[in-house]
Amino acid sequence: MSEHEGEGEEAFIARIRACRLCAGEFAQTRTQHQPRPVPWFRSTARLLIAGQAPGMRVHESGVPFDDRSGDRLREWLGLSRAQFYDQDRVAVVPMAFCFPGYDAKGGAKAGDLPPPPRCAETWRAEVMAHLPRVATTVVIGGYAQGWHLGREARKAGVTATVRDWRAHAPEVFAIPHPSWRNNAFLRRNPWFEDEVLPALRARVAEVLDAR
């Protein structure tokens, strides 16, 4: 019998929030921050947003995609803030629940460190088992695409995986990270906005309108 067998949803989420497995690693980063897991899901969710890891602003607010990247992501999905943050219908489960810190360069322009693999190894399968009603998963960036789409996606890279979006749709849509650092990707690949986004928005509307 599992230690957590029969555990309710709120108790499970509370366990995630209490996780401190990466405290030692975070203490060694430039920010020297404490873990702050940001779980955002309920078992009724129909749409799953699978990203990389929270950034500093999300670490501070405790709200996923509470930044400019989130504004762009909501535009891509065709969702208002109220729709996006409706946990009964939309789950946001990144590959790591905590902000991992900045890379060695530090400063406002530094990139975030990658999500610690320990987080997905510890939590992801259990979280996915708590989301039985998800009809479509939006996988953002290479880490999420590798986990959800497997070794071929890891080998192909983000651009090739996103370009091959029809191979996985409508159950999975692979997209780049909505960070403004990816403006160059959008300029080089106009097909993403012309082909992928209309199909993605239509599918999101269909999934969230279903009863």
Beta strands, then each sheet from edge to edge (+ up, - down):
strand 1: 47-50
strand 2: 90-92
strand 3: 136-140
strand 4: 172-175
sheet 1: 2+ 1+ 3+ 4+
end
